Every structure is written in C-alpha cells, then in structure tokens.
Amino acid sequence: MTFDVAGSAALAVHDRSAAWRFIEGFAAAWADPIEAQDGWTRRELAETEDRLGVRVPEAVKEALALFGKRPDLTSNQDRLLVPSELRVEDDVLVFRDENQSVAAWGAALAGEDPEVLVKFDLVDKREEHWDAWLPRFSLACVEMVLSEALFRDGAETADREMSGADTSLLHDNFVALPVRSPGTRWFAGDDVIVREDTDEWLWARARTPEALELLLERVPGDWTTEY
C-alpha cells in the first residue's frame, strides 16, 4: 500500500481532520491499520476530565479516542500518556513524556486544537518553563507519529551524524515537509522519511529495504542501519 506522506502532511498542517486522516493513512501503510479498539472511549475520557477537574481540549480527546491505545504509533521512544496518567501543570495538560524524563509535552487548555508546549527537566527547577513547540495539538500528533516511526522495532531505519553536504542533498532528493518543531526539519520521498535534528543528526526510516538502500545511495555517509 502506498501513501503520499508529503501531500497528506501539507493538508494536515491546516486542518485537524486532515491530521487524523494523515495518521490513519500513515498507520495503514507503515504499520498496521487503526481499528475501533485502538482508542479510549468517550466515557473513559470524561472520567479523566472529572479526575483532573478541567475540560480536556477536543483535539486531545479525538486523538486518544482514535489511536490512544497504539503504542507502536506513539511510544516507541518517547511516550504518549494514557488517560489515567494525564496531568495538569501550570495550566498545561501534560500528554507526553520523553523516554528518560528529561522533557514533557503539554497542550494549552484553551481552544479545541490548542498550542503544544515543551518543558525540559532542569537541575534548578526555578529555571524550568514551558516553550512553544507546535501551534496545534493535531499537528503535534502528526509529528509524534512520524518521530516514533523512526524507532519502530524491526523496521528499516538508519541514523548518523550530519555532514556539510547533507542539507542540499536532502532538498535535492526529497520533499521538505511543512511539519517543523524547534530544531527539526522533515523530508519525505517514495517510502522514506528523514528527520534532521539541529543540523547535527539524521534519522531515517524506510518502508522497504529497497527504499532504504536508495536513501543510502542518494545521501551517502557513515550510516548505522537496522533492517
């Protein structure tokens, strides 16, 4: 099954329904199709609101109801929290934790599809604060699913330190995606996605071994690969 990552991502940037369609299409092509049992029920999410004493934004509830029970899409490295783990800090709904607990992602409580923020764990807790991550929760879910795909067990993946020629090679051979959290850029080609982190590191995932081999030819370097 083929899936137009670049075209679907371009739509997802502007519309949360398109973001959910992106995740459904990506899951079907790159993992397993999303099924009815893969989400939390609205009753369970209402109980979470009662426990927290706040209204959970609609986009958060839509995401958890759609794929909240699919750790293969959301939690291969960092972790999407289950409803019983959601917490409120500084009027921010924390929904995702970094794998070594050095960062947390949260959604603003105002709006249907609110801004997403990130906070890093610091030795001096007085220095901790929430910084902008992505303008909409649904878009952050697209970025999350792409990122977690890079670390899926048994998948065709590769990573390496960046070289000076990499940025131009990526632009020449792939399509830049309009999904940019601070410090990252995304690229996609036929059956390949690549994330560039802070001009320092490349992470890649291919849907087939042949696609991964083509990436290694087009963007050569000292890749560490898993097939």
N, C-alpha and C positions, 0 to 999 in steps of 0.2 A: 504493500500500500504506500502510495506517495502522499506527501503533504507539503504544501507551499509555506515553508516557515517564514520567509521574508514577506510574502504578500499578506499572510494572516497576521503577522506581527504588526504590519503597518496599519491594519484595521483596529487591532487591539489597543493601540495607543490612544484612540479617541473614543472608544465605546466599550463599556464593561460587558455587554452581551457578546461582543466580538472577542473579548478577552477569554470568556468562558468557552466560546467556540474554538479559540486557539488551543486551549488546554485540552479540550476533548479531541480535537484533531491530532494534536501532537502525541497525546497518550495512545491513541489508536495506531499511529504509525511508528512510534519509537518505543512503546512499552506494551501495554495491554489496554483495550478499550475500557472506558469508565462505565461502570454498571450502577444500577439503582442502589445496591447495598454499599456502595463506596462512600456514601456521605452520612452525616449525622442528621437525625430527624429534627424537624422544627420544634417538636416538643422538648427534645434534649437541649436545643439551643435556647429555648425560652427559660428552661431551668437554669441555664448558665447566666442569663440576664438577671434572674431572681437572686442568684448567689452573689453576683458582682454588684447588684444594685444600680446598674447602668443599662442604657439601651445599646446593644451591640449594633454597629452600623450594618445596613442591609447587605452591602457587598461582602462583608465578612461572613454573614450568615449564609449567603448564596454559595460562597466558596466552600465552606465547611460542609454544607448540605450536598455539594456536588462531588468533591474529591477529598474530604477531610479524613477519610479512612484509607488513603492510598499513600503510605509512606514511601513506596517506590517512586512516586512522583514528587514528594515533598520533603523527604527526610533521609536522603542517602548520606548527607554530610551534616548540614545544619538541620534543625528540627521544627516542623510545624506543630504547634501545641494542640492537644485535644481539648475539647470544651472545658473539661474539669481542671485543666492547667492554665487556662487564660487568666490573666491578672491585670489589674489596673495600677499603673504607676504614674504619678504626676499628671493625671487626667489623660493618660495614653493607655490604650488597650494593647498589652503585650501579647503577640500571637506567634512569635518565632524566636528560638534561641540558637545562638552559634554553638557549634559542637563542643567547644571547650569552655563555654560560658563566658567568653570574652566580649560578647556583644549580644544585644537583643533588638528585635524589630517590633515596632508598635504602630498602631493606627490611631489617628486622632479620633475623638469620639463624636465630632460634629460632622454631619453630612452623610449621604448614602454611600458614597465611594470615596472615603477620606484620604487625606495625605498620609503617607507612611514615613516614619522617622526611625532613626537608629541611635542607639546609645551604647558606648563602649565601657567596659568594666575597667576602672582605674584604681590604682592604689589609694589615691586621695579621692574619696567619694565626693568631696565638695567640688571637684573639678568635672564630675560627670554631668552631661546634659544631652538632651535629645537634638539630633541634627536631621535636616531634611534628607530623605532617601529617594523617594519617588512620589510624584504628585497624586497618584491614585492607588488605592489598595488593589484593585483588579489588575493594574499594570504590574504592581509588585508581585502578584501571583504568577503572571507570565514569566517575569524574571526569575522567580523562585523555581518554577518548573524547569526552565532552561538550565539554571545553575545546578540543580540536583541531578539532571540528566548526565552531567559531566562525571558523576561519581557513582553511577548505577553499577552494581556488581555484575560482572560477566559481560559488560558492554565493550565496544571498540573505543578505547579512549587513548589520549596522548597528552603529554604536557612537557613543557621545557621553558627555560629562561629565554627572554626575548633577545633578539639581535637588532642591529640598526636597520636592516632591510625589511623587517617583518611587517611594519605598518603598511608600507607601499605594496608589498606582496599580497597582503590580505585585501586591500582595496582593489587590487588588480584582478584578483581571482574569485572574490566572494562579494556578497551584498552586505553592506553595513545595515544593521537593524536599528530601528528607532527606539530601542529599549536601552537606556543608559542610566544606570545608577552611578553615584560618585566613584570615579576612578576606574570604571569598566567601560569597555566597548564590545559589542557583539557583532559577529559576522556569520553569514549562512551561505551555503551552497547546496548543490544536489546531495542530499543525505549527509551533510556535515554542518555542525555548529562549532564556533570558536569564540572563546571569551578572552579578551585582553585585559589584564589587571595592572593598573597603574604604570603602564609602559614597562613592566618588569617581567611578566609571566604570561604564557599562553596555555590555555586549557582547551582541549578539543574532544569532541565526541562525534563518531560516525555511526550511521545506521547499518552499514555493511562493512566487512573487511576491505572490499574493493574501494569504497569511498574513503576509508582511512588511508589506504595506500596512495590514493590520488592526492589527498591533502599533504602527505609527507613529501610527495614529488613537487608539488606547487609551492610549498613553504618549507624548504629543506632546513635541517638543523639537527641538533642532538636531542631528539625526542625520546622520552620514556613512554613506551606503549604497552597497552594491555589489549588482548584480543579475546 
